[in-house]
Amino acid sequence: MVRVKAERLREIGEAIFTALGLSEEAASFLVETLVEASLTGHDSHGIQYYTRYAERIREGYIKVDAQPRVVKETPTTALVDGAWAPGQITARKVTRLAVEKAKQHMVSAVGAYNCNHIGRIGYYTQMASGQGVIAELFVNVGHPIVSAHNGFGPLFGTNPFSLSVPTEGAPPFLVDYATSMVAAGKLSFAASKGARIPTHWARDAEGQETDDPEVLGKGGWLLPFGSYKGYGLQLCCELLGAVLTGSRTGIDPRQEPPSSNGVLMVALNPEAFVGLQPFKEAAGALLDHVKSSPSLPGREVLVPGMPEARVKEERLRLGVEVPETTWRAITGLCGELGVDATLK
């Protein structure tokens, strides 16, 4: 492992993506989302994407000069054509619109299609809750690597879901997870470390249990989490994130661009109900009570958002541990682009 400070990861990332043609502002935001993912322990959606996004830019899948635009709008809704810009830029536009409309009209729903991979989706719901709005995000991934419940073979993407609410104090309440057993990036991260995976995550091409982190490239697939319950939420993300927005579904024979996302954010303004401050206070009191409730011996009761906050505090202090193979790939890319990747 190579330990790298967050600020140095940002500097290197911004230099990479500006060298690839992004504006300084777009590169800065894109890199911020990836470094934040690494800082909060979501390495599967972190700086390992420097090289993957660079490859997609070079292949023409990510359009560095494209700008997402609103193609349909009402006072409380909007539909955004992402124009295959960097997915993070599209997701930011969706979030800004959803928050603005919810603040003005108390409720909103904003979708996007022609959208590249947006990264860790909890970044955007937390962005909204930080502005006093409850936000939930339904996302489909138009690249099938997950089976249906009791199914043989891949049918859907990892289809993540997120919800965040404003609360008193920190960290915020944040739910963010793939509807597969794990995100696909966790397999590639395991492979980069030379590790095996738990056998309940995936099946091989014959439908058998496997601990091979490279199984997805060998005809295997991930399983939905939580049996039929996770499968139900997986379908919700497919119907709302893709079908409703006109995005590519998992059953679509088209597979390019890779890992496209269909996105739908729904936002609620607490002022339409009990009011923002009373909501934050009551939510904070509820979560504090949950955290202080009795736990099993040797265990601790946590609420969503706490593990990420703890990891971030540690990694801000000590730096982010990057697998050797990932760091070599990043420095190799830097060498091609004339970017200084020395650790200062």
C-alpha positions as CSV (number, residue, x, y, z in Angstrom):
1,M,0.0,0.0,0.0
2,V,1.0,3.6,-0.7
3,R,-0.2,6.2,1.7
4,V,-1.1,9.5,0.1
5,K,-2.5,12.7,1.6
6,A,-5.9,13.8,0.3
7,E,-4.6,17.2,-0.9
8,R,-1.9,15.6,-3.0
9,L,-4.5,13.2,-4.5
10,R,-6.6,16.2,-5.5
11,E,-3.6,18.0,-7.1
12,I,-2.7,14.9,-9.1
13,G,-6.3,14.3,-10.1
14,E,-6.9,17.8,-11.2
15,A,-3.7,17.8,-13.3
16,I,-4.7,14.6,-15.0
17,F,-8.2,15.7,-16.0
18,T,-7.2,19.2,-17.1
19,A,-4.5,17.5,-19.2
20,L,-7.3,15.4,-20.7
21,G,-9.3,18.4,-21.7
22,L,-11.7,19.2,-18.8
23,S,-12.0,22.8,-17.6
24,E,-10.3,23.5,-14.3
25,E,-13.7,23.9,-12.6
26,A,-15.1,20.6,-14.0
27,A,-11.9,18.7,-13.2
28,S,-11.9,20.1,-9.6
29,F,-15.4,19.0,-8.9
30,L,-14.9,15.6,-10.5
31,V,-11.8,14.9,-8.5
32,E,-13.4,16.2,-5.3
33,T,-16.1,13.5,-5.6
34,L,-13.5,10.8,-6.1
35,V,-11.2,11.9,-3.3
36,E,-14.2,12.2,-1.0
37,A,-15.2,8.6,-1.8
38,S,-11.7,7.4,-0.9
39,L,-11.6,9.5,2.3
40,T,-14.9,8.1,3.5
41,G,-13.8,4.5,2.9
42,H,-15.6,3.9,-0.3
43,D,-12.4,3.0,-2.2
44,S,-14.5,1.2,-4.8
45,H,-15.7,4.6,-6.0
46,G,-12.6,6.6,-5.3
47,I,-9.3,7.5,-6.9
48,Q,-9.0,4.2,-8.7
49,Y,-11.4,5.9,-11.2
50,Y,-8.7,8.3,-12.3
51,T,-7.4,5.8,-14.8
52,R,-10.9,4.4,-15.7
53,Y,-12.3,7.8,-16.5
54,A,-9.2,8.7,-18.4
55,E,-9.7,5.6,-20.6
56,R,-13.3,6.6,-21.2
57,I,-12.3,10.1,-22.2
58,R,-9.8,8.8,-24.6
59,E,-12.3,6.4,-26.1
60,G,-14.8,9.3,-26.6
61,Y,-17.4,8.0,-24.1
62,I,-17.0,10.9,-21.7
63,K,-17.3,14.2,-23.6
64,V,-15.1,16.7,-21.9
65,D,-16.7,19.8,-23.5
66,A,-20.3,18.7,-23.2
67,Q,-22.8,20.6,-20.9
68,P,-25.9,18.9,-19.4
69,R,-29.1,20.8,-20.3
70,V,-32.7,20.8,-19.2
71,V,-35.0,19.5,-21.9
72,K,-38.3,19.4,-20.0
73,E,-39.3,21.4,-17.0
74,T,-42.2,22.3,-14.7
75,P,-42.1,24.3,-11.5
76,T,-41.5,21.1,-9.5
77,T,-39.8,18.8,-12.0
78,A,-37.1,18.7,-14.6
79,L,-35.5,16.3,-17.1
80,V,-31.8,16.7,-17.9
81,D,-30.0,15.5,-21.0
82,G,-26.5,14.8,-19.6
83,A,-25.1,14.9,-23.2
84,W,-22.5,12.3,-22.0
85,A,-20.6,14.9,-20.1
86,P,-18.7,13.7,-17.0
87,G,-21.4,12.0,-14.9
88,Q,-20.5,14.0,-11.8
89,I,-21.3,17.3,-13.7
90,T,-24.7,16.0,-14.7
91,A,-25.5,14.7,-11.1
92,R,-24.5,18.1,-9.7
93,K,-26.9,19.8,-12.0
94,V,-29.7,17.4,-11.0
95,T,-29.0,18.1,-7.4
96,R,-28.9,21.8,-7.7
97,L,-32.2,21.8,-9.6
98,A,-33.9,19.5,-7.1
99,V,-32.8,21.6,-4.1
100,E,-33.8,24.9,-5.8
101,K,-37.2,23.6,-6.7
102,A,-37.8,22.0,-3.3
103,K,-36.9,25.1,-1.5
104,Q,-39.3,27.1,-3.6
105,H,-42.2,24.6,-4.0
106,M,-41.6,22.2,-1.1
107,V,-41.2,19.1,-3.3
108,S,-39.3,18.3,-6.5
109,A,-38.2,15.4,-8.8
110,V,-35.4,15.8,-11.3
111,G,-34.2,13.1,-13.6
112,A,-31.3,12.7,-16.1
113,Y,-30.5,10.5,-19.1
114,N,-27.5,10.2,-21.4
115,C,-25.5,10.3,-18.2
116,N,-22.1,8.8,-17.5
117,H,-21.1,7.1,-14.3
118,I,-21.8,9.6,-11.5
119,G,-19.6,7.9,-8.8
120,R,-20.6,7.6,-5.2
121,I,-24.2,8.7,-5.1
122,G,-24.3,9.6,-1.4
123,Y,-22.2,12.6,-2.3
124,Y,-25.2,14.2,-4.0
125,T,-27.9,13.4,-1.4
126,Q,-25.6,14.7,1.3
127,M,-25.0,17.8,-0.8
128,A,-28.8,18.3,-0.7
129,S,-29.3,17.6,3.0
130,G,-26.6,20.0,3.8
131,Q,-28.8,22.7,2.3
132,G,-31.8,21.7,4.5
133,V,-33.6,19.4,2.1
134,I,-34.4,15.7,2.4
135,A,-33.2,13.9,-0.7
136,E,-33.4,10.4,-2.1
137,L,-31.7,9.2,-5.2
138,F,-32.6,6.3,-7.4
139,V,-29.9,5.2,-9.9
140,N,-29.7,2.5,-12.5
141,V,-26.6,1.2,-14.1
142,G,-27.1,0.3,-17.7
143,H,-24.5,-2.5,-17.6
144,P,-26.0,-5.9,-16.4
145,I,-23.8,-7.7,-13.9
146,V,-26.4,-8.6,-11.2
147,S,-28.9,-11.4,-11.4
148,A,-32.6,-11.2,-10.5
149,H,-33.6,-13.0,-7.3
150,N,-33.4,-16.8,-8.1
151,G,-32.1,-15.8,-11.6
152,F,-29.3,-17.4,-13.6
153,G,-27.1,-14.8,-15.3
154,P,-26.8,-11.0,-15.1
155,L,-29.9,-8.9,-15.8
156,F,-29.4,-5.5,-14.1
157,G,-26.7,-3.2,-13.0
158,T,-25.7,-2.6,-9.3
159,N,-28.5,0.0,-9.2
160,P,-27.6,2.0,-6.0
161,F,-30.0,3.9,-3.8
162,S,-29.3,6.8,-1.4
163,L,-31.2,9.0,1.1
164,S,-29.9,11.7,3.3
165,V,-31.7,14.0,5.8
166,P,-30.6,17.2,7.6
167,T,-30.0,16.7,11.3
168,E,-28.5,18.6,14.2
169,G,-24.8,17.9,14.6
170,A,-22.6,15.7,12.6
171,P,-22.4,13.3,10.9
172,P,-25.5,13.6,8.7
173,F,-27.9,10.7,8.3
174,L,-26.8,9.0,5.1
175,V,-27.9,5.8,3.5
176,D,-26.0,4.9,0.3
177,Y,-25.6,1.4,-1.1
178,A,-25.8,-0.7,-4.2
179,T,-28.7,-3.1,-4.4
180,S,-26.3,-5.9,-5.3
181,M,-24.4,-7.6,-2.5
182,V,-21.6,-5.1,-3.1
183,A,-20.7,-2.5,-5.7
184,A,-18.7,-3.9,-8.6
185,G,-15.8,-1.6,-7.7
186,K,-15.3,-3.6,-4.5
187,L,-14.4,-6.6,-6.6
188,S,-11.8,-4.6,-8.7
189,F,-10.5,-3.1,-5.4
190,A,-10.1,-6.6,-4.0
191,A,-8.3,-7.7,-7.1
192,S,-5.9,-4.7,-6.9
193,K,-4.9,-5.9,-3.4
194,G,-4.6,-9.5,-4.5
195,A,-7.4,-10.5,-2.1
196,R,-10.3,-13.0,-2.5
197,I,-13.9,-12.1,-2.0
198,P,-16.6,-13.6,0.3
199,T,-18.4,-16.5,-1.5
200,H,-21.9,-15.1,-0.9
201,W,-21.2,-12.0,-3.1
202,A,-21.2,-13.6,-6.6
203,R,-21.6,-16.6,-8.8
204,D,-19.4,-17.9,-11.5
205,A,-20.5,-18.7,-15.1
206,E,-21.9,-22.0,-14.0
207,G,-23.9,-20.4,-11.2
208,Q,-21.6,-21.8,-8.4
209,E,-20.2,-19.9,-5.4
210,T,-16.8,-18.2,-6.0
211,D,-14.2,-16.2,-4.2
212,D,-12.6,-14.9,-7.5
213,P,-12.6,-11.1,-7.5
214,E,-12.3,-11.2,-11.3
215,V,-15.4,-13.3,-11.8
216,L,-17.4,-10.6,-13.6
217,G,-14.9,-10.7,-16.5
218,K,-15.3,-14.5,-16.7
219,G,-19.1,-14.7,-17.3
220,G,-20.1,-14.5,-13.6
221,W,-22.4,-12.1,-11.8
222,L,-23.2,-10.4,-8.5
223,L,-26.2,-11.4,-6.4
224,P,-28.9,-8.9,-5.2
225,F,-28.5,-8.1,-1.5
226,G,-31.1,-9.2,1.0
227,S,-32.7,-11.9,-1.1
228,Y,-36.1,-10.8,-2.6
229,K,-36.1,-7.6,-0.6
230,G,-33.0,-6.2,-2.2
231,Y,-34.2,-7.4,-5.5
232,G,-37.4,-5.3,-5.1
233,L,-35.4,-2.2,-4.4
234,Q,-33.1,-3.1,-7.4
235,L,-36.2,-3.0,-9.6
236,C,-37.4,0.3,-8.0
237,C,-34.1,1.9,-9.1
238,E,-34.4,0.4,-12.6
239,L,-38.0,1.6,-13.0
240,L,-37.4,5.1,-11.5
241,G,-33.8,5.7,-12.5
242,A,-34.0,4.4,-16.0
243,V,-37.5,3.7,-17.4
244,L,-39.0,7.0,-16.0
245,T,-36.1,9.1,-17.3
246,G,-35.6,7.4,-20.7
247,S,-32.2,6.0,-19.8
248,R,-30.7,2.7,-20.9
249,T,-32.0,-0.3,-18.9
250,G,-30.1,-3.4,-18.0
251,I,-32.0,-5.4,-20.7
252,D,-31.1,-3.0,-23.5
253,P,-28.7,-4.8,-25.9
254,R,-26.7,-1.6,-26.3
255,Q,-23.7,-1.6,-23.9
256,E,-21.9,1.6,-24.8
257,P,-21.0,4.0,-23.2
258,P,-20.0,1.6,-20.4
259,S,-21.7,2.0,-17.0
260,S,-24.3,4.6,-18.0
261,N,-26.5,5.9,-15.2
262,G,-30.2,6.7,-15.2
263,V,-30.8,9.2,-12.4
264,L,-33.9,10.4,-10.4
265,M,-33.6,12.6,-7.4
266,V,-36.7,13.3,-5.2
267,A,-36.4,16.2,-2.7
268,L,-38.6,17.2,0.2
269,N,-38.5,20.5,2.1
270,P,-39.2,19.9,5.8
271,E,-40.8,23.4,5.9
272,A,-43.9,21.8,4.2
273,F,-44.3,19.6,7.3
274,V,-43.1,20.2,10.8
275,G,-40.5,22.8,9.8
276,L,-36.7,22.5,9.2
277,Q,-35.4,23.3,12.7
278,P,-38.0,21.1,14.5
279,F,-37.3,18.3,12.1
280,K,-33.5,18.6,12.6
281,E,-33.8,18.6,16.4
282,A,-36.2,15.7,16.5
283,A,-34.2,13.7,14.0
284,G,-31.0,14.4,16.0
285,A,-32.7,13.3,19.2
286,L,-34.0,10.1,17.6
287,L,-30.6,9.2,16.2
288,D,-28.8,10.0,19.5
289,H,-31.2,7.7,21.3
290,V,-30.6,4.9,18.8
291,K,-26.8,5.3,19.1
292,S,-27.0,5.2,22.9
293,S,-29.3,2.1,23.0
294,P,-27.9,-1.2,24.4
295,S,-25.7,-3.2,22.2
296,L,-24.6,-6.8,22.0
297,P,-21.4,-7.7,23.8
298,G,-18.4,-6.4,22.0
299,R,-20.6,-4.5,19.5
300,E,-21.7,-0.9,18.9
301,V,-24.9,0.6,17.7
302,L,-24.2,2.9,14.8
303,V,-26.5,4.9,12.5
304,P,-25.8,5.4,8.7
305,G,-23.2,8.0,8.1
306,M,-21.1,7.3,11.2
307,P,-18.7,4.8,9.7
308,E,-17.9,7.1,6.8
309,A,-17.3,10.0,9.2
310,R,-14.9,8.0,11.4
311,V,-12.9,6.7,8.4
312,K,-12.7,10.2,6.9
313,E,-11.3,11.6,10.2
314,E,-8.6,9.0,10.2
315,R,-7.7,9.3,6.5
316,L,-7.5,13.1,6.7
317,R,-5.0,12.7,9.4
318,L,-3.0,9.8,8.1
319,G,-3.6,9.8,4.4
320,V,-5.4,7.4,2.0
321,E,-4.0,3.9,1.6
322,V,-3.8,3.2,-2.2
323,P,-3.0,-0.4,-3.4
324,E,0.4,-0.6,-5.2
325,T,-1.2,-1.7,-8.5
326,T,-3.6,1.2,-8.4
327,W,-0.8,3.7,-7.7
328,R,1.3,2.3,-10.5
329,A,-1.6,2.7,-12.9
330,I,-2.1,6.3,-11.8
331,T,1.6,7.2,-12.0
332,G,1.8,5.5,-15.4
333,L,-1.1,7.7,-16.6
334,C,0.7,10.7,-15.2
335,G,3.8,9.8,-17.1
336,E,1.9,9.7,-20.3
337,L,0.3,13.1,-19.7
338,G,3.4,14.8,-18.3
339,V,1.8,15.2,-14.8
340,D,4.1,15.3,-11.8
341,A,3.0,12.4,-9.5
342,T,5.8,12.6,-6.9
343,L,4.7,12.4,-3.3
344,K,5.6,15.7,-1.6
